[in-house]
Amino acid sequence: MRVLVIGSGGREHALCWALAASPLLTKMWCAPGNPGIAQVAECIPIGVLDFPALVAFAQDNAVDLVVPGPEAPLVAGVTDAMEAGGIACCGPSREAAQLEGSKTFTKELCDAAGIPTAHWERFDDAEAAREFIRRRGAPIVVKADGLAAGKGVVVAASEAAALAAIDDIMDARTFGEAGASVVIEECLVGDEISLFALCDGESALLLGSAQDHKRVGDGDTGPNTGGMGCYAPTPMFSPALEQAAMRGIVQPALAEMARRGTPFRGILYAGLMLTADGPKLIEFNVRFGDPECQVLLLRLKSDLLPALQAACDGELANFDLRWSDAAAIGVVMAARGYPEAPEHGSEIRGLAQAAAIQGVQVFHAGTEADTSGVIRAAGGRVLTVCATGATLVAARDAAYAAVGLIDWPEGFCRRDIGWRALAR
Ligand code: AMP
């Protein structure tokens, strides 16, 4: 099979790494890719939103399957564009990708399908939103309705913070048109978990779950980020709870999407809060998480490629995947200044030494190779240093040993990935 992966982050490096191991693979490209991905796939300089160029490339090169990594091309309709050009694409249609593109869409779907989630209300008018906040009081959660790169959410501990969020999102339009309306929600309390399922429109196959660390600083302090690290499996989310969430959240969502004539195919990511009343949905995303993808794929023993193909073909019902019993962890190394203003250009050394540690995989995200082949920081999140081990402690120790070998004074990472599990 000839495969085109779309994206350039750590998630896409992990996807390419896993697909490269498939005996079914004959050729793989990645658009636009990164220097880590270039070790396993041919990188082509096409942007993730340049659909005419992506479709033409796929046609000209007889691509059998397109695997989009990030949400932006999915929400913008890359699957529809590929299919219109006769190319199979393992992702949701633009309509189905609204599960991530619009918070209101998801909340209405939850209500229609009986999926447990936080009570919510939507406002187009800032004054009405403020009035609602004053009436409800804190804690309360304010969200920009559209796509805001995971940043348009304020979990407000005080009424003043919630009101300030309305100023920011609706008046100042800090997140652009994503802030034309807001969703205001009840604040859920519990452990937060990400659950992943591969879907073919009807059937869903569990890909596992992981716990992410969204805040930039140790002990979950500081501003929110795209994710600073994660681990799997999680002791707080037992296999029985996982199955309950598949039955009570993922399956009803798939059934409702199919009933509406917009079946969901691809990776469904359910962000869950494990409340005292059971798992409740915080949000759906329509793709793998980053860095969860890296950690989940390290535990996958089966061939990923036929699974993605089966999802595309509507043939997941009798499909099975085998998973390792090992624990896996991913530590994100970010450029100094992340998330506000990451510094670009610093040199990163020691990658080969780090990767030589038993059980370690280093995935590239925001890196670039200069003309002499030196790897430099070129983004906020720059590397995901991953490891597997017989226990979470062993995986963590291996990952941090690898971090210690990466010679990059201008980079930093959290030192406590996995702490909620290890504290038990
Ligand atoms: P979202 O973009 O909807 O995933 O929200 C980003 C983050 O805000 C989530 O990962 C949660 O940590 C937090 N969050 C969102 N909604 C709620 C809620 N209703 N209650 C508590 N925390 C929430």
Boltz pocket constraint, residues with backbone or C-beta under 6 A from the ligand:
constraints:
  - pocket:
      binder: B
      contacts: [[A, 118], [A, 141], [A, 143], [A, 150], [A, 151], [A, 153], [A, 155], [A, 185], [A, 186], [A, 187], [A, 188], [A, 189], [A, 192], [A, 214], [A, 271], [A, 282], [A, 283]]
      max_distance: 6.0
